[in-house]
Amino acid sequence: MSVTLMLVSLLPYALHYRGPELIEDFSAVAVLATCIEVLLLIYTVIPLPLYLTVAMTTLYSISSELLNALLTVDNDVRRVSVRIGLHICIHLIGAHIMIMTQVRMRGTFMSIGQSLLVRRQLELEKALKEKMIHSVMPPKVSDWLMKETLADDNEESMHYREDGAILRTVSSPRPSHTSDITTIFRPFNMHGMDNVSILFADIVGFTKMSSNKTAEQLVGLLNDLFGRFDDLCTKNGCEKISTLGDCYYSVCGCPEPKPDHAERCVNMGLDMIHAIQEFDADTNEDVNMRVGIHTGKVLCGIVGTKRFKFDVWSNDVTLANQMESTGRPGQVHVSEATLKFLPKNTYITQEGPVVKDLKTHFILGLVRRTGDLEIHGKADEEHYGTQKHLNSKKEIKKFRVREHELWEIEDAHFLNGLEPAHLQQRE
């Protein structure tokens, strides 16, 4: 474009060469003004580097003055000097305009670039914050906390769930300081929920395992094991609450109700027993899981404003913890309340001890669709004496079930010392 402008601006000199009568209307001032306009256009409009622009405009100025000197008869030194001075001034002004324009453009570009970087950083920080919030509480609760904008927090409100149960919400007043963190996360908000299964699982042999390891090695092993349990939580639709030392604590049916909460929790316990057996094989350790499950009412929510997390509270939670402490390694210890929610013809159970005046049961295995029973876990001699029982670390023991009764045991020494009548299929 700049070359085209220069060629067009030299047209008067070409017309003068063809015949002076063709440019009678072009005065010397008009030719000089055209030259100046072309120079300013090149400096201000044409997007070229500064050195290339200066080189082209200088060549254009020299060419125009040479043509003017050759084709014009009336040339004196003073007039030529004035024209050269005007060219130099136009070059200086054009270069200044071009430099300042580039400075402003680069500054604008840097500002926009910094704005985009800041926006990107804010988006990453927001995503990280949301990920951290979702990691310490269920998605439903975290979404509710982020979007909650109710003005009146002093009244006790009651909501109805889809299943018809009443969901009671108790909220404390919001502080007047708008900059306080409690304006975002409410200091006290609880939900009462029924039919929630609570699972406690403790590592048997953890003290022995930790006796010959450094703290770093022990934490690494726990991270590996609890990571497997987290995957099982997602697989079975359970909600992890926390880890208490070597104890793993999760629930099902809270904060979102699930009709098969008990079955999910029992399957979670069986999967945990199988997972720790794989952990033993991978790490050459000798630990086991003791799992306890109870079903009842809970209060769930978030308490406090610092280091807060989603948690559940109730006497049933305490009872679930006692179910774990009175259980057997390698088996799932469930209460009578949990057993009532389990589907029929699915699990083989054995009566357990009475805990807090409540009947309990041990889940011995899961009946497959083919009728076979799969036994998870391995026996602990402190519960079975010197008898040989479940040893699924080496092999899976099976026996067949027909018409709600145990009728054939594949391995004779499998339940040595236990009467078949003690084994009951869930009816």
LOTIPA-39234 format. One line per field, with one value per residue (C-alpha): residue number from 1; residue in one letter; z, y, x. Coordinates in pm, whole numbers, plus 50000, padded with zeros to 5 digits. Each point is the difference from the previous one (the first is absolute). Layout:
REM LOTIPA-39234
num	c(NUM_...) .
residuo	c(A_...) .
w	c(Z_...) .
v	c(Y_...) .
u	c(X_...) .
//
This chain:
REM LOTIPA-39234
num	c(1_2_3_4_5_6_7_8_9_10_11_12_13_14_15_16_17_18_19_20_21_22_23_24_25_26_27_28_29_30_31_32_33_34_35_36_37_38_39_40_41_42_43_44_45_46_47_48_49_50_51_52_53_54_55_56_57_58_59_60_61_62_63_64_65_66_67_68_69_70_71_72_73_74_75_76_77_78_79_80_81_82_83_84_85_86_87_88_89_90_91_92_93_94_95_96_97_98_99_100_101_102_103_104_105_106_107_108_109_110_111_112_113_114_115_116_117_118_119_120_121_122_123_124_125_126_127_128_129_130_131_132_133_134_135_136_137_138_139_140_141_142_143_144_145_146_147_148_149_150_151_152_153_154_155_156_157_158_159_160_161_162_163_164_165_166_167_168_169_170_171_172_173_174_175_176_177_178_179_180_181_182_183_184_185_186_187_188_189_190_191_192_193_194_195_196_197_198_199_200_201_202_203_204_205_206_207_208_209_210_211_212_213_214_215_216_217_218_219_220_221_222_223_224_225_226_227_228_229_230_231_232_233_234_235_236_237_238_239_240_241_242_243_244_245_246_247_248_249_250_251_252_253_254_255_256_257_258_259_260_261_262_263_264_265_266_267_268_269_270_271_272_273_274_275_276_277_278_279_280_281_282_283_284_285_286_287_288_289_290_291_292_293_294_295_296_297_298_299_300_301_302_303_304_305_306_307_308_309_310_311_312_313_314_315_316_317_318_319_320_321_322_323_324_325_326_327_328_329_330_331_332_333_334_335_336_337_338_339_340_341_342_343_344_345_346_347_348_349_350_351_352_353_354_355_356_357_358_359_360_361_362_363_364_365_366_367_368_369_370_371_372_373_374_375_376_377_378_379_380_381_382_383_384_385_386_387_388_389_390_391_392_393_394_395_396_397_398_399_400_401_402_403_404_405_406_407_408_409_410_411_412_413_414_415_416_417_418_419_420_421_422_423_424_425_426_427) .
residuo	c(M_S_V_T_L_M_L_V_S_L_L_P_Y_A_L_H_Y_R_G_P_E_L_I_E_D_F_S_A_V_A_V_L_A_T_C_I_E_V_L_L_L_I_Y_T_V_I_P_L_P_L_Y_L_T_V_A_M_T_T_L_Y_S_I_S_S_E_L_L_N_A_L_L_T_V_D_N_D_V_R_R_V_S_V_R_I_G_L_H_I_C_I_H_L_I_G_A_H_I_M_I_M_T_Q_V_R_M_R_G_T_F_M_S_I_G_Q_S_L_L_V_R_R_Q_L_E_L_E_K_A_L_K_E_K_M_I_H_S_V_M_P_P_K_V_S_D_W_L_M_K_E_T_L_A_D_D_N_E_E_S_M_H_Y_R_E_D_G_A_I_L_R_T_V_S_S_P_R_P_S_H_T_S_D_I_T_T_I_F_R_P_F_N_M_H_G_M_D_N_V_S_I_L_F_A_D_I_V_G_F_T_K_M_S_S_N_K_T_A_E_Q_L_V_G_L_L_N_D_L_F_G_R_F_D_D_L_C_T_K_N_G_C_E_K_I_S_T_L_G_D_C_Y_Y_S_V_C_G_C_P_E_P_K_P_D_H_A_E_R_C_V_N_M_G_L_D_M_I_H_A_I_Q_E_F_D_A_D_T_N_E_D_V_N_M_R_V_G_I_H_T_G_K_V_L_C_G_I_V_G_T_K_R_F_K_F_D_V_W_S_N_D_V_T_L_A_N_Q_M_E_S_T_G_R_P_G_Q_V_H_V_S_E_A_T_L_K_F_L_P_K_N_T_Y_I_T_Q_E_G_P_V_V_K_D_L_K_T_H_F_I_L_G_L_V_R_R_T_G_D_L_E_I_H_G_K_A_D_E_E_H_Y_G_T_Q_K_H_L_N_S_K_K_E_I_K_K_F_R_V_R_E_H_E_L_W_E_I_E_D_A_H_F_L_N_G_L_E_P_A_H_L_Q_Q_R_E) .
w	c(50000_50082_49665_49822_50182_49906_49635_49987_50161_49734_49727_49963_49908_49737_49857_49991_49808_49742_49964_50227_49881_50173_50349_49973_50305_50209_50173_50189_50328_49894_49907_50333_50191_49821_50093_50365_50011_49857_50259_50290_49871_49980_50354_50161_49804_49840_50253_49925_50227_50082_49820_49683_50013_50044_49714_49763_50088_49973_49658_49901_50115_49813_49686_50006_50048_49728_49758_50100_49941_49663_49868_50141_49838_50272_50284_50236_50295_50263_49872_49983_50353_50133_49834_50144_50346_49968_49904_50304_50231_49853_50049_50364_50067_49824_50187_50330_49924_49895_50312_50236_49821_50038_50366_50065_49804_50187_50330_49914_49895_50327_50200_49817_50035_50373_50036_49824_50217_50316_49880_49925_50342_50168_49810_50110_50360_49988_49858_50267_50273_49874_49976_50357_50123_49821_50153_50358_49954_49764_49674_50097_50325_49843_49719_50254_50209_49701_49871_50329_50028_50250_50198_50311_50179_50345_49934_50004_49662_49892_49649_49846_49805_49701_50210_50233_50295_50181_49963_50292_49971_50299_49931_50230_49930_49756_50145_49907_49869_49625_49958_50236_49855_50154_49740_49751_50214_50257_50357_50084_49768_50056_49821_50168_49785_50054_49859_49973_50014_50180_49937_50221_49892_50200_49897_50205_50046_49942_50316_49893_49650_50129_50251_49745_49762_49990_50013_49631_49901_50220_49861_49648_50068_50156_49705_49762_50199_50063_49634_49912_50250_49846_49662_50159_50154_49657_49854_50264_50022_50359_50147_50177_50323_50130_50111_50372_50023_49848_50009_49685_50044_49733_49963_49739_49964_50117_49894_49702_50094_49839_50029_49989_50251_50215_49704_49872_50340_50037_49650_50089_50307_49801_49736_50268_50134_49650_49939_50312_49892_49672_50202_50203_49682_49844_50306_50170_50316_50231_50092_49983_50028_50271_49864_50195_49855_50164_49855_50168_50028_49969_50010_49712_49923_50065_50336_50052_49768_50003_49875_49952_49835_49938_50281_50155_50365_50193_50243_49700_49881_50339_49975_49654_50152_50267_49728_49852_50333_50082_49653_49859_49763_49643_50056_49988_50331_49951_50240_49989_49867_49705_49933_49954_49708_49818_49706_50034_49863_49963_50310_50237_50362_50334_50331_50191_50355_50159_49995_50208_50032_49621_49794_49753_49709_49801_49623_49893_49629_49697_49810_49629_49743_49936_50361_50113_50309_49984_50332_50060_50268_50218_50353_50305_50243_50301_49892_49874_50240_49821_49745_49631_49835_49729_49829_49674_49968_49845_49842_49992_50189_49860_50101_49836_50117_49896_50105_50281_50166_50011_49851_49877_50116_49740_50243_50307_50225_49889_50294_50234_50339_49891_49973_49666_50192_50113_49641_49879_49662_49998_49942) .
v	c(50000_50240_49933_50068_50330_50107_49909_50187_50307_50005_50018_50383_49971_49738_50226_50289_49779_49919_50365_50305_50097_49686_50125_50367_49965_49838_50265_49941_50036_49737_49757_50057_49962_49671_49879_50095_49823_49684_50010_50045_49723_49761_50089_49985_49747_49742_49723_49971_49985_50336_49939_49887_50296_50250_49841_50009_50354_50130_49839_50153_50349_49982_49872_50271_50278_49867_49979_50348_50137_49832_50088_50350_50287_50258_49859_50211_49886_50163_49837_49658_50048_50081_49691_49781_50150_49931_49638_49959_50145_49774_49698_50094_50058_49677_49796_50151_49920_49647_49936_50134_49798_49683_50079_50043_49685_49796_50141_49911_49653_49951_50120_49764_49717_50062_50017_49665_49848_50131_49870_49662_49995_50090_49721_49751_50118_49979_49649_49902_50150_49817_49677_50043_50077_49695_49787_50081_49971_49840_50184_50059_50170_50203_50122_50093_50193_50190_50100_50049_50359_49984_50321_49877_49738_50021_49790_49624_49879_49666_49861_49688_49757_49808_49689_50194_50014_50328_50172_50233_50288_50197_50311_50246_50376_50136_50242_50365_50015_49956_49935_49703_49651_49909_50216_49732_49685_49988_49944_49741_49813_49648_49756_49711_49686_49655_49663_50071_49718_50081_49801_49991_49799_49955_49848_49690_49963_50367_50028_49706_50140_50342_49870_49944_50289_50367_50260_50076_49635_49952_50306_49883_49660_50159_50234_49704_49803_50289_50096_49656_50046_50338_49833_49739_50280_50146_49657_49910_50343_50063_50331_50012_50199_49985_49785_49975_49870_49653_50004_50069_50158_50028_50012_49922_50169_50336_50279_49850_49726_49659_49714_49737_50172_49690_49778_50259_50021_49622_49970_50279_49804_49679_50190_50157_49656_49886_50321_49957_49644_50140_50261_49723_49820_50318_50126_49667_50108_49803_50222_49954_50204_49998_50155_50106_50134_50138_50171_50277_50374_50260_50374_50108_50336_50235_50150_50286_50243_49882_49665_49905_49679_49802_49758_49798_49970_49780_49711_49770_50120_49906_49662_49945_50064_49740_49757_50035_49959_49681_49852_49735_50053_49917_50017_50264_50047_50140_50085_49863_50337_49975_49638_50096_50224_49733_49821_49639_49707_50215_49955_49716_50114_49863_50118_50225_50129_50230_50361_50258_49761_49971_49685_49999_49783_49923_50004_49687_50046_50099_49751_50018_49962_49648_49910_50000_50189_50210_50040_50312_50036_49782_49882_50133_49728_50211_49961_49641_49843_49747_49904_50058_50219_50264_50038_50175_50147_49667_49897_50086_49758_49923_49802_49960_50126_49853_50098_50232_49720_49907_49650_49936_50113_49962_49999_49779_50190_50339_50041_49750_50019_50212_49850_50061_50116_50302_50113_50170_50137_50335_49932) .
u	c(50000_50280_50167_49670_49961_50348_49950_49669_50153_50272_49734_50022_50367_49916_49729_50247_50239_49728_49908_49999_49652_49860_50090_49920_49772_50281_50203_50324_49812_49743_50274_50175_49671_49932_50346_49946_49663_50153_50279_49756_49775_50292_50112_49657_49794_50227_50093_50371_50305_50155_50328_49823_49763_50285_50194_49702_49893_50358_50034_49667_50104_50330_49829_49734_50253_50228_49708_49890_50351_50031_49654_49966_50186_49953_50212_50202_50207_49781_49681_50167_50138_49653_49857_50274_49939_49629_50073_50225_49733_49732_50228_50061_49630_49901_50262_49884_49636_50090_50211_49733_49731_50204_50065_49629_49915_50260_49880_49641_50110_50188_49700_49767_50249_50038_49622_49966_50272_49835_49664_50152_50165_49672_49823_50266_49978_49621_50016_50254_49782_49692_50199_50123_49648_49859_50276_49897_49623_49749_49928_49639_50101_50280_49775_49736_50252_50137_49657_49818_49875_49715_49962_49824_50210_49842_49692_49976_49879_49860_50022_49855_50211_49876_49942_49770_50240_50042_50335_50057_50245_50123_50203_50170_50001_50253_50260_49979_50358_49967_50372_49990_50029_49666_49829_50100_49985_49727_50121_49734_49771_49875_49772_49823_49985_49853_50105_50371_50255_50325_50319_50308_50303_50318_50332_50083_50375_50074_50213_50215_50033_50105_50254_50277_49934_50083_49726_50047_49968_49695_49822_50078_49843_49692_49967_50011_49744_49761_50026_49866_49720_49912_49961_49773_49792_49941_49930_49738_49840_50109_50112_50335_49989_50356_50288_50071_50354_49979_49618_49799_49657_49728_49622_49736_49664_50131_49976_49814_49751_50056_49749_50278_50229_50050_50090_50246_50167_50029_50144_50240_50113_50050_50194_50219_50088_50089_50199_50211_50082_50128_50189_50166_50102_50139_50192_50082_49816_49772_49707_49625_49679_49738_49679_49691_49674_49688_49693_49806_49944_50272_50050_50220_50152_50288_50094_50241_50175_50363_50124_49637_49890_49684_49923_49717_49898_49757_49986_49970_50341_50145_49831_50150_50342_49929_49894_50346_50181_49805_50039_50231_50291_49910_49623_49729_49820_49648_49720_49648_49883_50237_49908_49634_50092_50204_49838_49897_50201_50309_50219_50088_49997_50105_49863_50235_50026_49746_50121_49813_49704_49982_50042_50284_50106_50312_49992_50187_49970_49804_49783_50063_49726_50124_49930_50362_50105_50312_50180_50207_50260_50217_49941_50176_50105_49905_49636_50016_50255_50219_49737_50059_49743_49979_50333_49913_50348_50098_49675_49629_49779_49659_49700_49667_49667_49667_49648_50123_50199_50365_50013_50354_50341_50269_50293_49959_50237_49864_49761_50166_49834_49702_49655_49828_49695_50199_50017_49687_49918_49825_49630) .
//
